């Protein structure tokens, strides 16, 4: 249907440009990336990712002071970032350490470029 409509429209001389035909982004991949973008669309989570990315890794014990939130709130935000695949978590003794998943962020960068 879309191709038929586009073929008819492109035959019309008054159009300003060629119609858009397709996207190389599958519905499944779009849904996956939307989950990542939703996780990043919170100021606290965005700041946590920024701090961890700048440092290379970070201990959960340091984040409450950085974002001025309770440990429970920070843990909640970190859990959502891990679930979305933005951060990876490693337990070291009592504390959890976090790193940015560069592959996941590169995927987001590629689709926005």
C-alpha positions as a Markdown table, in Angstrom:
| # | Residue | x | y | z |
|---|---|---|---|---|
| 1 | Unk | 0.0 | 0.0 | 0.0 |
| 2 | Unk | 2.8 | 2.5 | 1.0 |
| 3 | Unk | 4.7 | 1.8 | -2.2 |
| 4 | Unk | 1.6 | 2.2 | -4.4 |
| 5 | Unk | 0.8 | 5.5 | -2.6 |
| 6 | Unk | 4.4 | 6.7 | -3.0 |
| 7 | Unk | 4.5 | 5.7 | -6.7 |
| 8 | Unk | 1.4 | 7.8 | -7.3 |
| 9 | Unk | 2.7 | 10.7 | -5.3 |
| 10 | Unk | 6.1 | 10.8 | -6.9 |
| 11 | Unk | 4.4 | 11.0 | -10.3 |
| 12 | Unk | 2.9 | 14.3 | -9.1 |
| 13 | Unk | 5.0 | 17.3 | -10.2 |
| 14 | Unk | 3.9 | 19.6 | -7.4 |
| 15 | Unk | 5.7 | 17.6 | -4.6 |
| 16 | Unk | 8.6 | 19.3 | -2.9 |
| 17 | Unk | 10.6 | 16.1 | -2.5 |
| 18 | Unk | 10.7 | 12.4 | -2.9 |
| 19 | Unk | 8.6 | 10.5 | -0.4 |
| 20 | Unk | 10.2 | 8.6 | 2.4 |
| 21 | Unk | 10.1 | 4.9 | 1.6 |
| 22 | Unk | 11.5 | 2.9 | 4.5 |
| 23 | Unk | 13.7 | 2.6 | 7.6 |
| 24 | Unk | 16.4 | 0.1 | 8.3 |
| 25 | Unk | 15.3 | 0.1 | 11.9 |
| 26 | Unk | 13.2 | -3.0 | 12.7 |
| 27 | Unk | 10.2 | -2.7 | 15.0 |
| 28 | Unk | 11.9 | -5.0 | 17.5 |
| 29 | Unk | 15.1 | -2.9 | 17.5 |
| 30 | Unk | 13.1 | 0.3 | 17.8 |
| 31 | Unk | 11.3 | -1.0 | 20.9 |
| 32 | Unk | 14.6 | -2.1 | 22.4 |
| 33 | Unk | 16.2 | 1.3 | 21.8 |
| 34 | Unk | 13.1 | 3.0 | 23.2 |
| 35 | Unk | 13.6 | 1.2 | 26.4 |
| 36 | Unk | 17.1 | 2.4 | 26.6 |
| 37 | Unk | 16.1 | 6.0 | 25.8 |
| 38 | Unk | 13.3 | 5.9 | 28.4 |
| 39 | Unk | 15.9 | 4.8 | 31.0 |
| 40 | Unk | 18.1 | 7.7 | 30.1 |
| 41 | Unk | 15.2 | 10.2 | 30.1 |
| 42 | Unk | 15.5 | 10.9 | 33.8 |
| 43 | Unk | 17.9 | 13.6 | 35.1 |
| 44 | Unk | 19.2 | 11.5 | 38.0 |
| 45 | Unk | 19.9 | 8.4 | 35.7 |
| 46 | Unk | 21.4 | 10.6 | 33.0 |
| 47 | Unk | 23.7 | 12.1 | 35.6 |
| 48 | Unk | 24.7 | 8.7 | 37.0 |
| 49 | Unk | 25.6 | 7.5 | 33.5 |
| 50 | Unk | 27.6 | 10.6 | 32.9 |
| 51 | Unk | 29.6 | 10.3 | 36.1 |
| 52 | Unk | 30.2 | 6.6 | 35.6 |
| 53 | Unk | 31.3 | 7.1 | 31.9 |
| 54 | Unk | 33.7 | 9.9 | 32.9 |
| 55 | Unk | 35.2 | 7.8 | 35.7 |
| 56 | Unk | 35.3 | 4.5 | 33.8 |
| 57 | Unk | 33.5 | 2.8 | 36.7 |
| 58 | Unk | 31.9 | 3.8 | 40.0 |
| 59 | Unk | 31.0 | 2.3 | 43.3 |
| 60 | Unk | 27.4 | 2.5 | 44.5 |
| 61 | Unk | 28.6 | 4.0 | 47.8 |
| 62 | Unk | 29.7 | 7.2 | 46.0 |
| 63 | Unk | 26.6 | 8.0 | 44.1 |
| 64 | Unk | 24.2 | 9.3 | 46.8 |
| 65 | Unk | 26.4 | 12.3 | 47.4 |
| 66 | Unk | 26.9 | 12.9 | 43.7 |
| 67 | Unk | 23.2 | 13.0 | 42.8 |
| 68 | Unk | 21.9 | 14.2 | 46.3 |
| 69 | Unk | 19.6 | 11.2 | 46.7 |
| 70 | Unk | 19.2 | 8.5 | 49.2 |
| 71 | Unk | 21.0 | 5.1 | 48.8 |
| 72 | Unk | 17.7 | 3.4 | 48.2 |
| 73 | Unk | 16.7 | 5.9 | 45.4 |
| 74 | Unk | 20.2 | 5.6 | 43.8 |
| 75 | Unk | 19.9 | 1.8 | 43.9 |
| 76 | Unk | 16.5 | 2.0 | 42.2 |
| 77 | Unk | 17.9 | 4.2 | 39.4 |
| 78 | Unk | 21.0 | 2.0 | 39.0 |
| 79 | Unk | 18.8 | -1.1 | 38.8 |
| 80 | Unk | 16.7 | 0.4 | 36.0 |
| 81 | Unk | 19.9 | 1.3 | 34.1 |
| 82 | Unk | 21.3 | -2.2 | 34.5 |
| 83 | Unk | 17.9 | -3.7 | 33.4 |
| 84 | Unk | 18.0 | -1.5 | 30.2 |
| 85 | Unk | 21.5 | -2.7 | 29.5 |
| 86 | Unk | 23.1 | 0.7 | 29.9 |
| 87 | Unk | 25.2 | -0.3 | 32.9 |
| 88 | Unk | 26.8 | -3.5 | 33.9 |
| 89 | Unk | 27.1 | -4.4 | 37.6 |
| 90 | Unk | 29.9 | -6.2 | 39.4 |
| 91 | Unk | 29.7 | -7.2 | 43.1 |
| 92 | Unk | 33.0 | -6.5 | 45.0 |
| 93 | Unk | 32.6 | -7.5 | 48.6 |
| 94 | Unk | 29.8 | -5.4 | 50.1 |
| 95 | Unk | 29.5 | -2.9 | 47.3 |
| 96 | Unk | 28.3 | -3.0 | 43.7 |
| 97 | Unk | 30.5 | -1.4 | 41.0 |
| 98 | Unk | 29.1 | -0.1 | 37.8 |
| 99 | Unk | 30.5 | 0.4 | 34.3 |
| 100 | Unk | 28.8 | 1.9 | 31.2 |
| 101 | Unk | 28.0 | -0.7 | 28.5 |
| 102 | Unk | 29.7 | 1.0 | 25.6 |
| 103 | Unk | 28.1 | -1.3 | 23.0 |
| 104 | Unk | 24.6 | -0.3 | 24.1 |
| 105 | Unk | 25.4 | 3.4 | 24.0 |
| 106 | Unk | 27.1 | 3.0 | 20.6 |
| 107 | Unk | 23.9 | 1.4 | 19.4 |
| 108 | Unk | 21.9 | 4.5 | 20.6 |
| 109 | Unk | 24.5 | 6.8 | 19.1 |
| 110 | Unk | 24.3 | 5.0 | 15.7 |
| 111 | Unk | 20.6 | 5.3 | 15.4 |
| 112 | Unk | 20.6 | 9.0 | 16.3 |
| 113 | Unk | 23.4 | 9.9 | 13.9 |
